[in-house]
Amino acid sequence: MSVNSAPVRPWAALWAMVIGFFMILVDTTIVSVANPSIMSGLGASLTATLWATSAYLLAYAVPLLITGRLGDRFGQRRVYLIGLTVFTLSSLACGLAGEITTLIIARVFQGLGAALMTPQTMAVITRIFGPRERGSAMAVWGVTAGVATLVGPILGGFLLDGFGWEWIFFINVPVGVIAFALALKYVPKLETSAHRFDGLGVLLSAVGMFLVVFGIQEGEAFEWGRIWGPVTVWMLIAAGLVILALFVVWQRVQRGEPLMPLVLFRNRNFSVGSATIVTVGATITSLGLPIMFYFQLVEGLSPTRAALMLVPTAVVSVLMARPVGTYVDAHDSRRVSTIGLGLVALGLLGYAAMMWAQVPVLWMLVPSAVLGFGNSFMWGPLASITTFSLDRSLAGAGSGVYNTGRQVGAVLGAAAMAALMQGRITAQLGAGAGGPGEAAGQLPEALREGFGIAMGQSLILPVSVIIVGLLLTLCFAPRPTRTHTEAVAVAAK
């Protein structure tokens, strides 16, 4: 409920927040296109340049459990605006960076700003939209998440070709200012709860998440070997998992208010949806790597033209979002997300088959469109059924858990795909072929068939992962006739 006297305008608030949400998600992929230009412009090593992306993803993923709860305590609107301010100012600092160390530090603050913003968007939707209007709203939120990861490379290519790498960061400044003004005007101040701050829970979750995410993210760079002397990547991941297990135990036994209320997981649909979003995050992040390498190294497309091959995905996703959301509002939609995940798997299989067969490149617009239908049936309906019956007082905590799952899945997917691509290239072309990052321009004709097959084989990974997610969605219970809030209101009469 709003604490303002002015009436809440839910759709105006949603669109105001979607602008900022879209911007921070674009930044998860846009820098990958600019890495060569950044490395050259700042005179940096490849490892240091890649840390500009790693630092952002690490600072984004680790605090999400905490920042979701901060919104419940201090107000989603306030925390969102603080995060947006941090993100916008650090974007300016990124563009002005004269050395790679400065850029990496600025990217850390960008990630922290994004972590403050993301859970608030989903939590505000849960609180200001009625349960039977939330499907349409979640459809917009979900498609924004899906499309943003595809738009990043396209936008990055245009900005690099026209202005230079600095402008992939400078573009955020005017967008951030506009997003701030719109959020200040349309996002309502919502009632807060006097939560106690779970200090030990914050420490355990932050350290555990850092070790797991850092270990997975940097494992490929260190070839899953040693990092510092006797310390290995696997030891970091194992230590992180142990600490996260201690975090869960602490959430159960402590007498105060937990950072992550385990009561969330008594809700079957929330548990199923939170597990499924991990597979979705892993799939969406990993699928772009082999597809982009195929377009550029086998078909000889420029980075910008290669990214434009994904335009049907973005266009279909946007056009279908509202109709799918309207259907979700009016029906028990637990099987809609199942259809969406199935369509994503079908689109990826289409890409893989076409890579193996070396079909004319324009035919690949067809699986791109199929992915668009999959996105529209997957993101919004999945978020809607997951959060439908959550108590509004748990909106921030639930959003933090859900978005943490998505980000951890993204890190897992990227790391696994990098390792698999290397393995399949070696299998097809021989040990001396090198990794995908070592190639530049179109490959010699003798190598194209083997490389294309390797990229098609690599797509079996996201196909397999999304099928696991599809099977998980079969465990969704029927949508309840009343939400928790509605049931409490009826019982009180």
C-alpha positions in Angstrom: 0.0 0.0 0.0 1.2 3.5 -0.8 2.0 6.0 2.0 1.3 8.9 -0.4 -2.1 10.6 -0.7 -1.9 10.6 -4.5 -3.4 7.5 -6.2 -0.9 4.9 -7.4 -0.6 4.5 -11.2 0.8 1.0 -11.5 1.5 1.0 -15.2 3.3 4.4 -15.1 5.4 3.1 -12.2 6.2 -0.1 -14.0 7.4 1.6 -17.2 9.4 4.1 -15.1 11.3 1.3 -13.5 11.6 -0.8 -16.6 13.8 1.9 -18.2 16.4 1.5 -15.4 16.0 -2.3 -15.3 16.6 -2.5 -19.0 19.7 -0.3 -18.8 21.4 -2.4 -16.1 20.7 -5.7 -17.9 22.1 -4.4 -21.2 25.3 -3.6 -19.4 25.8 -7.4 -18.6 26.4 -8.1 -22.3 27.3 -4.8 -24.0 30.9 -4.7 -22.8 31.7 -8.1 -24.3 31.5 -6.5 -27.8 33.8 -3.7 -26.7 36.5 -5.7 -25.0 39.0 -5.5 -28.0 38.5 -1.7 -28.2 38.9 -1.3 -24.5 42.1 -3.4 -24.4 43.6 -1.3 -27.2 42.4 2.0 -26.0 43.7 1.6 -22.4 46.7 -0.5 -23.3 45.5 -3.3 -21.0 46.1 -7.0 -20.9 43.4 -9.5 -22.0 43.0 -10.8 -18.4 42.6 -7.2 -17.0 40.2 -6.3 -19.7 38.0 -9.3 -19.0 37.9 -8.3 -15.4 35.9 -5.3 -16.4 33.1 -7.7 -17.1 33.8 -10.1 -14.3 33.9 -7.4 -11.7 30.5 -6.1 -12.8 28.8 -9.5 -12.7 30.4 -10.4 -9.4 29.3 -7.1 -7.7 25.8 -7.6 -9.2 25.2 -11.2 -8.2 26.7 -11.4 -4.7 24.5 -8.8 -2.8 21.1 -9.6 -4.3 19.8 -11.5 -1.3 20.7 -8.5 0.9 19.5 -5.7 -1.4 16.1 -7.4 -1.7 15.6 -7.3 2.0 16.9 -3.6 2.2 13.9 -2.7 0.0 11.5 -4.2 2.6 13.2 -2.3 5.4 13.9 1.1 3.9 11.4 1.3 1.0 11.7 -0.1 -2.5 11.5 3.3 -4.1 14.3 4.8 -2.0 16.6 1.8 -2.5 15.9 1.8 -6.2 16.7 5.5 -6.6 19.9 5.2 -4.6 20.9 2.2 -6.8 20.1 4.2 -10.0 22.2 7.1 -8.8 25.2 4.9 -8.0 24.8 3.1 -11.4 24.5 6.4 -13.4 27.5 8.1 -11.7 29.7 5.0 -12.0 28.7 4.8 -15.7 30.1 8.3 -16.2 33.3 7.2 -14.3 33.6 4.2 -16.6 33.5 6.3 -19.7 36.1 8.8 -18.3 38.5 6.0 -17.1 42.0 6.5 -18.4 43.4 3.2 -17.2 42.0 -0.3 -16.8 42.2 -0.3 -12.9 39.9 2.8 -12.8 37.5 1.1 -15.2 37.4 -2.1 -13.1 36.7 -0.2 -9.9 33.9 1.9 -11.6 32.4 -1.4 -12.9 32.3 -2.7 -9.4 30.2 0.3 -8.3 28.0 -0.2 -11.4 27.4 -3.8 -10.3 26.5 -2.6 -6.8 24.1 -0.1 -8.2 22.5 -2.7 -10.3 22.2 -5.1 -7.3 20.3 -2.3 -5.4 17.9 -1.7 -8.3 17.0 -5.2 -9.6 15.1 -6.7 -6.6 13.1 -3.5 -6.2 11.5 -3.7 -9.6 10.0 -7.1 -9.1 9.0 -6.3 -5.5 7.2 -3.2 -6.5 5.2 -5.1 -9.2 4.2 -7.6 -6.6 3.0 -4.9 -4.3 1.2 -2.4 -6.5 -0.5 -4.8 -9.0 -3.4 -6.9 -8.0 -2.7 -10.7 -8.2 -5.0 -11.0 -11.3 -3.3 -8.1 -13.1 0.2 -9.1 -12.2 0.6 -11.5 -15.2 0.6 -8.6 -17.7 3.0 -6.6 -15.5 5.4 -9.6 -15.0 5.3 -10.2 -18.8 6.7 -6.7 -19.4 9.3 -7.2 -16.6 10.2 -10.7 -17.9 10.5 -9.8 -21.6 12.7 -6.8 -20.5 15.1 -9.2 -18.8 15.1 -11.5 -21.9 15.4 -8.8 -24.6 18.0 -6.7 -22.8 20.6 -9.5 -23.0 20.1 -9.6 -26.7 20.1 -5.8 -27.3 23.4 -5.4 -25.5 25.6 -6.7 -28.4 23.5 -4.8 -31.0 23.7 -1.5 -29.2 27.3 -2.1 -28.4 28.1 -2.7 -32.1 26.5 0.6 -33.2 28.1 2.7 -30.5 31.5 1.2 -31.2 31.3 1.8 -34.9 30.0 5.3 -34.5 31.6 6.8 -31.4 34.0 4.6 -29.5 34.0 2.3 -26.5 33.5 5.1 -24.0 30.0 5.7 -25.3 28.7 2.3 -24.2 29.0 3.8 -20.7 28.2 7.5 -21.5 24.8 6.5 -23.0 23.7 5.4 -19.5 24.0 8.9 -18.1 21.1 10.6 -20.0 19.0 7.4 -19.7 19.8 7.2 -16.0 18.7 10.9 -15.5 15.4 10.3 -17.3 14.8 7.0 -15.4 15.4 8.8 -12.1 13.0 11.6 -12.9 10.3 9.2 -14.0 10.8 7.0 -11.0 10.7 10.0 -8.6 7.4 11.0 -10.2 5.5 7.7 -10.7 7.0 5.0 -8.4 5.0 5.3 -5.1 6.4 5.3 -1.6 5.2 2.0 -0.1 4.8 1.1 3.5 7.9 -0.4 5.1 8.3 -2.9 7.9 10.6 -2.4 10.9 12.8 -5.4 10.0 15.8 -6.2 12.2 19.0 -6.4 10.4 20.4 -9.9 10.3 24.1 -9.0 10.5 25.5 -12.6 10.7 23.1 -13.6 7.8 24.4 -10.8 5.7 28.0 -11.8 6.4 27.5 -15.5 5.7 25.5 -14.9 2.5 27.9 -12.3 1.1 31.0 -14.4 1.7 29.4 -17.7 0.5 28.0 -16.1 -2.6 31.3 -14.4 -3.4 33.3 -17.5 -3.1 30.9 -19.6 -5.2 30.4 -16.9 -7.9 34.1 -16.0 -8.1 35.1 -19.6 -8.3 32.7 -20.4 -11.1 33.4 -17.2 -13.0 37.2 -17.4 -12.9 37.5 -21.2 -13.1 37.9 -21.1 -16.9 40.5 -18.3 -16.7 42.6 -20.5 -14.3 41.7 -23.7 -16.3 40.0 -25.0 -13.2 43.4 -25.2 -11.5 45.3 -23.2 -8.8 44.7 -19.5 -8.0 47.1 -18.7 -5.1 49.6 -21.4 -4.3 47.8 -24.4 -2.8 44.3 -22.7 -3.1 42.3 -24.1 -6.1 39.1 -23.0 -7.8 37.4 -26.1 -6.5 38.4 -25.3 -2.9 36.9 -21.8 -3.3 33.6 -23.2 -4.6 33.5 -25.9 -1.9 34.2 -23.4 0.9 31.5 -21.1 -0.5 28.9 -23.9 -0.6 29.8 -24.8 3.0 29.3 -21.2 4.1 26.0 -21.0 2.3 24.9 -24.2 4.0 25.8 -22.5 7.4 23.8 -19.5 6.2 20.7 -21.6 5.7 21.1 -23.3 9.1 21.4 -19.9 10.7 18.3 -18.7 8.9 16.5 -21.6 10.5 17.7 -21.5 14.1 18.1 -17.7 14.7 15.4 -16.1 16.9 15.4 -12.8 15.2 14.2 -11.9 11.7 16.1 -13.9 9.0 17.6 -12.3 5.9 16.0 -15.0 3.8 12.8 -16.2 5.5 12.7 -20.0 4.9 8.9 -19.7 5.0 9.3 -18.6 1.3 10.1 -22.2 0.4 7.0 -23.6 2.0 5.2 -22.1 -1.0 5.6 -24.9 -3.6 5.3 -22.7 -6.7 7.9 -20.2 -5.3 10.3 -23.1 -4.8 9.7 -24.6 -8.2 9.9 -21.2 -9.9 13.1 -20.2 -8.1 14.8 -23.5 -9.2 13.5 -23.0 -12.8 14.9 -19.5 -13.1 18.4 -20.8 -12.5 18.1 -23.0 -15.6 16.7 -20.0 -17.6 19.5 -17.7 -16.5 22.1 -20.4 -17.5 20.4 -21.0 -20.9 19.9 -17.4 -22.0 23.5 -16.4 -21.0 25.2 -19.4 -22.7 23.3 -19.6 -26.0 24.6 -16.3 -27.4 28.3 -17.3 -27.3 28.3 -20.1 -29.9 25.7 -18.3 -32.1 27.7 -15.1 -32.2 31.0 -16.9 -32.9 29.2 -18.9 -35.7 27.9 -15.8 -37.4 31.2 -14.0 -37.3 33.8 -16.7 -37.8 31.9 -19.1 -40.2 29.5 -16.7 -42.0 31.9 -13.7 -41.9 29.4 -11.2 -40.5 30.6 -8.1 -38.7 29.8 -7.9 -35.0 26.9 -5.5 -35.7 25.4 -7.6 -38.5 25.8 -10.7 -36.4 23.9 -9.1 -33.5 21.2 -8.0 -35.9 20.4 -11.6 -36.7 18.8 -11.8 -33.2 16.4 -8.9 -34.0 13.5 -11.4 -34.6 13.9 -12.7 -31.1 13.6 -9.2 -29.6 10.7 -8.1 -31.9 8.6 -11.2 -31.3 9.3 -11.1 -27.6 8.0 -7.5 -27.3 5.0 -8.0 -29.6 3.8 -11.1 -27.8 4.5 -10.0 -24.2 1.2 -8.2 -23.5 -1.1 -10.8 -25.2 0.6 -13.6 -23.2 0.4 -11.5 -20.0 -3.3 -10.9 -20.5 -3.9 -14.6 -20.9 -1.9 -15.3 -17.8 -4.1 -12.9 -15.8 -7.3 -14.6 -16.8 -6.3 -18.3 -16.6 -4.5 -20.9 -14.5 -1.3 -20.4 -16.4 1.1 -22.9 -14.9 1.7 -24.6 -18.2 2.4 -21.4 -20.2 6.0 -21.3 -18.9 6.3 -25.0 -19.8 5.4 -24.1 -23.4 7.9 -21.2 -23.3 10.8 -23.3 -22.2 9.9 -25.9 -24.8 9.9 -23.3 -27.6 13.4 -22.1 -26.5 14.7 -25.6 -26.7 13.1 -26.0 -30.1 14.7 -22.8 -31.4 18.1 -23.8 -30.1 17.8 -27.2 -31.8 17.0 -25.4 -35.0 20.1 -23.3 -34.7 22.2 -26.4 -34.0 20.8 -28.3 -37.0 21.4 -25.4 -39.3 25.0 -25.0 -38.1 25.7 -28.6 -38.8 24.1 -28.4 -42.2 25.7 -25.1 -43.1 22.5 -23.6 -44.5 22.3 -20.1 -45.9 22.6 -17.6 -43.0 19.2 -15.9 -43.6 17.4 -19.2 -42.7 18.7 -18.7 -39.2 16.2 -15.9 -38.7 13.6 -18.7 -38.3 15.0 -20.1 -35.1 15.6 -16.6 -33.9 11.8 -15.9 -34.2 11.1 -19.2 -32.4 13.3 -18.0 -29.5 11.2 -14.8 -29.4 8.0 -16.8 -28.9 9.8 -18.8 -26.3 10.9 -15.7 -24.4 7.4 -14.2 -24.4 5.9 -17.5 -23.0 8.7 -18.1 -20.5 9.8 -15.0 -18.6 6.6 -13.2 -17.6 4.5 -16.3 -16.9 7.3 -17.9 -14.9 7.7 -14.8 -12.7 3.9 -14.5 -12.3 3.2 -18.1 -11.2 6.3 -18.0 -8.9 5.2 -14.9 -7.0 1.4 -15.2 -7.3 0.6 -16.2 -3.8 3.5 -14.7 -1.9 2.6 -12.5 1.1 3.4 -8.9 0.1 5.5 -8.5 3.2 7.9 -11.0 1.7 8.0 -9.3 -1.7 11.6 -8.0 -1.3 13.0 -11.2 0.1 11.3 -13.3 -2.6 12.5 -11.0 -5.3 16.1 -11.2 -4.0 16.0 -15.0 -4.0 14.5 -15.2 -7.5 17.0 -12.7 -9.0 19.9 -14.3 -7.2 18.9 -17.6 -8.8 18.8 -16.0 -12.3 22.3 -14.4 -11.9 23.9 -17.5 -10.4 22.5 -19.4 -13.4 23.9 -16.9 -15.7 27.4 -17.2 -14.2 27.2 -21.0 -14.4 26.0 -21.0 -18.0 28.7 -18.7 -19.2 31.5 -20.7 -17.4 30.2 -24.0 -18.6 29.7 -22.8 -22.2 33.3 -21.4 -22.4 34.7 -24.8 -21.3 32.5 -26.8 -23.7 33.2 -24.6 -26.7 36.9 -25.0 -26.2 36.5 -28.8 -25.9 34.3 -29.1 -29.0 36.7 -26.9 -31.1 39.6 -29.1 -30.1 37.6 -32.2 -30.9 36.7 -31.0 -34.4 39.8 -29.0 -35.4 42.6 -30.5 -33.3 44.5 -29.4 -30.3 46.3 -26.6 -32.1 43.1 -24.8 -33.1 43.1 -22.5 -30.1 40.2 -21.1 -28.3 37.3 -19.1 -29.8 38.7 -15.9 -28.4 41.9 -16.3 -30.4 40.2 -16.1 -33.8 39.6 -12.8 -35.7 37.6 -12.4 -38.9 36.2 -15.2 -41.0 37.9 -18.5 -40.7 39.6 -20.1 -43.7 37.2 -22.2 -45.7 38.8 -25.5 -44.7 38.1 -24.8 -41.0 34.5 -23.5 -41.3 32.6 -26.8 -41.4 34.4 -28.2 -38.4 34.0 -25.0 -36.4 30.3 -24.8 -37.3 29.7 -28.3 -36.1 31.6 -27.5 -32.9 29.3 -24.5 -32.3 26.2 -26.6 -33.1 27.3 -29.3 -30.6 27.9 -26.6 -28.0 24.3 -25.6 -28.2 23.3 -29.0 -26.7 24.3 -27.6 -23.3 21.6 -24.9 -23.2 19.1 -27.3 -24.7 19.8 -29.8 -22.0 19.6 -27.2 -19.3 16.4 -25.7 -20.5 14.8 -29.1 -20.7 15.6 -29.6 -17.0 13.8 -26.4 -16.4 10.9 -27.6 -18.5 10.6 -30.7 -16.4 10.7 -28.6 -13.2 7.8 -26.5 -14.4 5.7 -29.7 -14.6 5.8 -29.6 -10.7 3.9 -26.3 -10.5 0.7 -26.6 -8.4 -2.5 -25.2 -9.8 -2.7 -21.4 -9.2 -4.7 -20.9 -6.0 -8.1 -19.2 -6.3 -7.0 -16.7 -3.7 -3.6 -15.2 -2.9 -2.3 -15.3 0.7 -3.3 -11.6 1.1 -6.9 -12.2 -0.2 -7.3 -15.3 2.1 -6.3 -13.3 5.2 -8.7 -10.5 4.2 -11.6 -13.0 3.8 -10.8 -14.7 7.1 -10.8 -11.3 8.9 -14.3 -10.5 7.9 
